[in-house]
Amino acid sequence: MKGRGVTALYRTGALAARSLPGPVAAVLPSIAAFPLNWVLRKKRSMVQRHMRRSLGPSPGNKAVKIAARKAFASYARYWVESFRLPTRSDKELSRGIEVPDYRFVEEALSRGNGVILALPHLGGWEWAGFWMATVNRLPITVVVEPIEPPQLFSWFVNFRSKLGMNVVPLGPSAGAEIARALKRNEIVCLLCDRDISGTGIEVTFMGEDTTLPGGPALMALRTGAVVLPTAVYFEPNGKHLGLVRPPLDVSRSGTIREDVTRVTSQLAEELEFLIRRDPEQWHLFQPNWPSDFVDQS
């Protein structure tokens, strides 16, 4: 009953978001940020830790608190926009996003070994995925973390599938499915700024030691796929900016572990650059560094 109830709540939220007038949908995230920031106190505390890391040298407490509240607003905009995506026309999708360096994607696809878009949990990546899948007619595979209850996860898989994306749950079979997608010269989207399994590669990220997933580097080294660090930023007036960075150097130069470590360290630097461009759009509400876990205990 609990699983069905939670799923029903999300279904209702999606229907409500689609029925909102455009101006209301535009201002709702900023309004929702205040109660969310107040009620979700543990999440707020963790977001403030991440904002302190990403805002630059010694940000003041006021700046950190404001940035955290804006992160909640950005996350609310992500959900409202995502729920409204199925109602968008191809023309609206294209008008709503600008990708100045999209040529990196085209050049990578021309090599024939597939493309890995390595993203942080930032901004409106669902918009870009829908735009690429529906307007550009490109096969998109996204790897997602399974969530509880299972009924809710199934609903999200179905929702993204209707947006034209092939959804792969993170798990033992994910690697083989990603490899097959890359072999077909498809695009694979991987969120890479959080080591969910806890078995990732040790790197320095935001000036502090932690681990990040080594999967993007390993898959690229094994398949010859191009890795493009990418972020999709919310812009004013419902617009989006897709920032695609130059490809990582995934040439072989040592043992496989040495190369995975080297490429993952490159990726950490790129993710840091992308996040620090607009930290207030970083939707990371979980512990991500060893000190986060220590301070929670």
ABEGO torsion letter per residue (X at the ends): XAAAAAAAAAAAAAAAAAABBAAAAAAAAAAAAAAAAAABAAAAAAAAAAAAAAAEBGBBAAAAAAAAAAAAAAAAAAAAAAAAAAABBAAAAAAABBBAAAAAAAAAAAAGAEBBBBBBBBEBAAAAAAAAAAAAGBBBBBBBBBBOBAAAAAAAAAAAAAAGBBBBBBEAAAAAAAAAAAAAGBBBBBBAABBAAGABBBBBBGGBBBBBBAAAAAAAAAAGBBBBBBBBBBBBGGBBBBBBBBBBBABBABBAAAAAAAAAAAAAAAAAAAAAABAAABBBABBABAAAAAAAX
